[in-house]
Amino acid sequence: MARKIGSRYTANQILGRGSAGTVWLGEGPEGPVAIKLLREDLACDQELVGRFVQERTALLGLEHRNVVGVRDLVVDGNDLALVMDLVRGTDLRTRLERERRLAPEAAVAIAADVADALAAAHAAGVVHRDVKPENVLLDMQGPLGPGGAHPALLTDFGVAKLIDSPRRPRATKIIGTPDYLAPEIVEGLPPRAAVDIYALATVLYEMLAGFTPFGGGHPGAVLRRHVTETVVPLPGIPEELWQLIVQCLAKGPASRLRASELGARLREQLPSLAGIPALEVDEPESEPAEEARQAPEGAAAQVRQPVVRRGAVSLVPGAAPDSNRDTHTSMRVPEADELAGGARGTARVPRASGAPRPGSARHRTAAGRRRVFLGVGAALLAAAAAATYVATSGGADTPPSHSSTSPAAP
């Protein structure tokens, strides 16, 4: 059912829902638009409305070919809305759900577009804070780029800052989607431009591998991995591209590239990636349940948790994965001892297609077989050595011969 948004716009059809509100296909004085109507409880928040108005100039002034532009901000009664350019296409999450992973050339082309969008935003003093596949739109009417990739546009600029600005001097929550959070956010530091670079490198990794480098399992484990674990190499991608990803996933913000540098470096990689097919790697399984760790080896396969195929973990028990295309998630900042984790660590290790996961029942079975083979081999070598000794000494019952240098009998 159509509804009026302010005096100039009409929302006609729902395009999608998120934790911050609902996106509508709408009509304005200049034609079709996308209208992001924020939740009513947000519209009733006077502090939020004040920030909304204060950020108007910055949001309306952000223009770039790879940014979904904000045309207007509407504050009307219980309606709080952003009127945005309409992009005829889909989001990157939908494409990844369909194809799971992309060829390196297409993945890098998309990441380069997003890096260019971030460069424009950072130059204007705007940090996105929630870069993830749901916020990357693919323009299906635009010209095809390297690897057949459609132009990528970054959306929802400023929404994280508008909605999630702390209302107290000391913030006790962190905002974002766990899989894409930079370590400094997990540790409670203020978000700077480098957090967007970390998130984009995570998205690029996900486009290549089909899963995020530190995702899977309980959100607390995901947050801990960002702080304590090192990204594990992906087999099959050029070393120069891998080193670029590693640099942008550095724990220290100062070690990461700036957005403009990242975009240029990614485009330099494109010629060498032409024709390389999508990687063949198996997705790591989520952390096994406690009972799986304690169960006998033969029963481990029956209680092990299923493989998690999605990029982001749900923070709402029982919620369907990405059912609402959630944009923002609020979590408590972990304590120092929680971030420390155990000595074993929690990183999930990518592996070549068909290889068993370290610690799994298949892995333990293979290791057991190797031990048996090694034991049999050692026994055979020992037997062969004994046979050689017997042959050279003349038999077990032959008395030892006297040396020719022994002194003569008196």
Phi, psi and omega in degrees: 000132181290149176216148179280139175240104187067207182259353188245347188233152176231126176268123187254323188210137179284128177262331181183164180233148177217175182293337180272340181162202186237137178259127182245150165277121186230180180229137178228184181301332183255012177116199184296143178217165170256132183242117176265105181266113183286158182302152183297324180294332175286322180295334180276355181274106184296325178296318178295317179300320177298316178295323180303313181290320181297325183274000185306311184297316181296318182290318181289336183274356182274101182236128178195150183298338181254017177242132173286107187290146174265120182271326186200157172238130185245125172238107186213101181062240179270004181262128175229112191219150171251127177261120189235164173301144178269123178255120181274096181176214182225177176261164183296326179300317180298319179293320180293325177295329181278317186253348180070308177216158183248158173297146184306321182297314179293319181298316181291324178297318178295315180297324179295320176299316181294322178298320178296320178297318179293324179299318179294319181293314181296324177296332179270003179081020181250126174256130184291308177078354181213050178286122179195167185302328179297334183259012175249115180261142180252118183279102184288347178263357179275167180291145179288139179254198179306137179070014181076019182281136173283154177304137181254137179233137180267132183239175178068028173298135175084343183294319179299317181292320180297311188278326194252008178302133183296141180264358178234158181303326181243114181285140179246005181229156175243146188244137177140185178260126190311317186298337189245011185277128177291151183304324183293332176289318179300325181275004174088012179275156181293143182285128174246183183302329183297337180293328178290326178293317178299315181295320179294320177298324176295318178296318178298315177303316181295320178298324181282318189264332185094002178204160181275155187292331184237012184274176178102132178089202184292142180305324178298322178293322178298313180298320181295321180298321180303325185273323193250339187257154177258138181298138182266136184301148174265127178288137170101003177249151181303144184299321182296320177293319180298317180296328176295316178296315181300318181297321182280348174260015180300143180295325180275123182304324183293340182278346183278156177288158169282160185300319180295320178294318181297315179301316180294317181295322179295318180292331175295334182282339190304313182302324182283349183262352183301130176085352178285125182285169176301146183295152175248088178229148178272139179288133176297150177279158176291165182303130180295151178293159183301322181292334178291325179292329184267346184285155175300158185303319182294336183263356186298320183295335183280334184251356181294143180291152179291160178292137178268118187265349187267166183282316185249150180268148179275135179264356179254114182305130177086356181285142177289142181304123175054028183296331181245011182051050185305135180259322184231144178223136183253128182224153176288141175292124182294152174284166184299320181290333177289323179289332183297322179067192180263172181293333184287329182079173184228011183295139176267132188260117173295152181214160179299151184304128179093345181285143181289149176288132177304131180091349181282172179298319178299318181295317180294322178297314179298319179295321178297319178296319179298321179296319179297313180299318179295321179296316178296319180298318179296320179296319180294320178296320179295319179296319180295321179295320179295318179298321179295320179297317180297317183295321183280341181262000176087012178109159184289332185265000182279126181292152182293142180278156180274148180288146179291349180262006180294146181294147182290153179290146179292000000 
